[in-house]
Amino acid sequence: MTSEPRPARFGPVLRVAELTPGQNRHILIEPDAAVCAEIAAALDLLDLRKLRLEGELAPLGRRDWRFTGRLGATVVQPCVVTLAPVTTRIDEDVSRTWLADFTEPEADEMEIPESVDDEPLGPGIDLGSLMVEALALALPDYPRAEGAELGEAVFAAPGEEPMTDDDAKPFAGLADLRRKLADDDDAGNT
């Protein structure tokens, strides 16, 4: 039984057997509004206004393939402070290599691989998944609306004085201690 590439969800899945060895292939993916809405929902975005992946898929040797290109997107995320919509423009370089002889590192001795862009080559190259993964990695972790500040949060049990950020500093009490010792010395000298 042969393994077929799964159907394209976000973009094309190229069958490796149908790729021409020794020939580059220009790739341009610009999903329509419905696919962008599906990607936005999958990534918890408020909106995905534009998305584009463009580049070249080139053979490496006899069996391996490499994609190099550029991802462009306009995303809207909620502000981490106010939840107001924050629009961000993303322009990122994207590269990925699919290797026929890729070997997974063994769990007992896991090392960081030299290249995090390498993947095993299967029966298909899923460029739609590559695009969504690259977008997910490029999203701002903590989007903030202009002028939004978190401020200082102060919590305490009922009847207790709340601890402030200044109280938590390891040397905050040294100045008070020095003043108290100086006052005690002054009182003793008079």
N, C-alpha and C positions, 0 to 999 in steps of 0.2 A: 504494500500500500504506500503510495507516495503522499508526501505532505504538501498540500497546496497552500499558497499564501492566503491569508485571510482577506476578506473583501476590504477594499479601501474604505476607511471611515472618514478620515480628514483630508486625504490626498491620495495620490497614486501609489500603488504597490507594484513595482517593476519586477517581472519574473526574470531571475538571473539567467535562465536558459535562453531567454529571448534577447538578451543584451549582446551587442556585437563586440567581441574582444578587439582591443586595439582602437576603439573608436569612442571619443568623448560624446556625451549626451547633454545638451542644454536642458536645464530644469527650470520651470517657472510654475509656481503654485500660488494662485490667488483665490482662496475659497470665497464662495458666495455668502450672502447674508445669513442664510439658514445654517450653514456649516460654522460660520463665525459665532453664531448664537449658541450652537452646541459646544464649541470649544470654550466659549466664555462661561457657560454653565459648568463644564468639567473643571475649569480652573478657578471657580468662584469669583469671576470678574463681574462687575456691573455691566460692562459693555466691551465689545471688541470691535472697534470701528473699522480697522484696516488690518490685513494680514497678508504678507507676501514673503515667499521664499524663492530666491533665485540663485542659480549657481551651475556648476558643472559636475557631472558624474563621470569619472574617468577610471579606466582600468589601471590596476597596479599589478604588473606581472601578468601571469596567465589566468589567475582565478580570483584575485582580490579587486575590490572597487573602493574608490575614495570620492566623497562629495565635499566640495568646498563652495561656499556661497555666502549669502547675506540674508539675514532675517530682518524684516521691517514690520512694525506693528504700532497701532495706536490703541492703548488699553485704558479702561476706566476702572479704578479700584476704589473701595471705600477707605477714607482716611482712618488711620489707626487711633486718632484722638477724637475726631468729631463725627466720623462716618460720612462726611460730605464726599461727593464724588471727586476723585483725583485723576486727571488725565495725564498719561505718560506716553512719550514717544520712545520706542525701542528700535535701535539699529545695532545689530550684533553680527559678528562673523560667526559662521557655523561650519564645522568640519566633522566628518565622520569617516571611518575606514571600516569596511567589512572584510574580514579575513577568513578564507576557507579553512586554514589550519589554526584557528583561534583555540587556545586552551584556557579554560577557567583556572584561576589559582585555587589550590587546595585550601580548605577551610582551616586546617591545622596551622599552616604557615602563610597567612594572608599578608601580602605586601601590597603597597600601593603600586599599581601598574605604571610603567613608564608613560604610556599614553592612555588617557581616559576616553579617547575618541574611538578606540578599537572595539568592534563587536564581532560576534561570530556571523559568518555568511550563511544564510539559510536559502531556501528556494526563492525568496522574494526580498526586495529592498523596499521597506515601507517609508517612503519619503514624507507622508502625512504625519506619521508618528514622530519622525525626526523633527518636523516643523513644530509640533505641539510641545515636544520635550524641550526644544531650544527656547521656545517662548516661555515655558514654565520656569526655566532656569534664569531667564533674563528679567523676570518680573521683579519690581522693587519689593523687598521684604516688608518694609514698613512705610507705605506711602503716607505722606502728610500733606494736608491742604495748606496753602500759603497762610502763614501767620498762626497756625494751630500749634499750641504748646500744651504739654501735659500738665505742667504745674507741679505742685508738691502735694502728695497724698499723705494724710496724717491719720493713723488709726490707733485706737487704744481701747482697753476694756472699760466698761462703765466705772466711773469713780477714780480712774487713774489718769495721770498726766501723759499725753501722747508723746512718743519719742520722735524727734524731728531728724532731718538729714544731718544737721549740725551735731546732734547728740551722738550719732552713729559714727562720726569720724574718730579714728583711734587716738588722735592727739588733741581732741577738742577740750578736754579737761585740764591739760597741762598749763594753759595760760591762767586759768582760774587758780590752780594749785600754786603757781609761781606768785601770783598776786597775794594769795592768802599767806604764803610763807614770808613774803616781803612785808606784809602788814604786821605779822607776828614779830618779825625782827625789828621793825620800827617801833612797835609798842614796847618791846623789851629794852630798847635803847633810850627811851625817854624817861 
